[in-house]
Amino acid sequence: MQYFTLRARSNREAIEKMKVTYGEDARILTHRGIRLGGFLGMFSSEGVEVTGYLSDDGARRRKAEVEEEKRKILDTVKKEQTLQALLQEIQGLRETLEKRPPEAPPAAAAEPHPTLKALSDVLAANEFAADTIASLVERARREFSLEALDNTALVLKAAVEWIGELIAIDVPLAFHARGTNGAGAAGPKIVIIVGPTGVGKTTTIAKLAAIYGLGDSRTPPRRVRIVTIDNYRIAAKQQIETYAEIMRIPVSLVESAEDLRKNLALYQDTDLVLVDTIGRSPRDLGKLAEMKEILAACGTQATVYLALSATTKASDTEEILQQYTPFGFRAVILTKLDETMRIGNVLSCLSRHGTPIAYLCDGQGVPQDLEEAGVVRLLINMEGFRIDREALEARFARAEPAAGRAARSVTAGRGS
């Protein structure tokens, strides 16, 4: 057992003191009155001295409590020591950093070369897509030395040729022996033009009909017929009928796949059938599907062109190309070139999709405002570049595939 003695001014104070110090397990053995304080026997007061003990269990518990208190105190001391050490370390690091000489500020991002910036600005002014601009600027950075980049005119001239390399040109219509459609089967060549509302499909049909139907000094006239399935727009119906009457070219109006199939069966002695379609929004998927079902009557040998306005913004061009893909169009007829000088958006999208261009339309005149597509014709339509037309014609005449040159020679003679 553990014994203890303590003093207090009263019994009550002694008991409270004993419980606080030794806990509930403490027990009193004796207590007696004593004098507390004073000086030389004077000024003392009455008090109590208590003698007590703790049982073995109580002593062990008390010892455990004391050890726990010690542990807590030691942990607190260790934490304080650790914190103090950490603070000292931070203070030492701060002093070290303060003594170091100031570092030079990080270098700012290198400014682009003025010529590269000029190239980027000209491309942006022509509304080329961001990815096309980045690609052309990177090519200039890669292919020109720093010294050569100082020659801005030289870099811009090269960029014009690089843009030309992005443009794919489709071979124009080529006619074979009369009575075959190019696949060895009897029947006319069938050309279908699809596209959104308002891009000039009907006018383009009239221009093609005039070029191939009327002929000129170089081109013998072909037997041409026009079929339209656009019976919903009265103005469009009257327009195509007026054109057909002036050119003395027969025109038929059909409303279903069966009507179209019957008309084509009657045109076996015709050289060229031009099919005008209903202008549909690329978002009107249901109507597009209906139109595709009607056009299926033309068979798989029909040539499909997508009429696309040069004024169409990039995001809409992407959507049009995607939604008309099921029609299997062979190439694009780029219309309304007379309404814009900024065709970078369209060229960027066509290049990204690998879509060629077959014909260009730059006005309402029939048939003079339609021509076979050419790289140089498109390049001279750009702003901000000094165009060396003679050099470009030589450059892209050499680069044109033999098949393309042969097709052009056939078209030039159009009867061969």
Helices and strands as residue ranges (DSSP letters): E 2-8, H 11-22, E 26-36, E 45-54, H 56-99, H 114-125, H 130-143, H 146-149, H 152-166, E 189-194, H 201-214, E 224-228, H 234-247, E 251-253, H 257-266, E 272-276, H 285-295, G 296-298, E 303-309, H 314-323, G 325-327, E 331-335, G 337-339, H 344-353, E 357-361, E 370-372, H 375-379, H 389-399, H 402-413
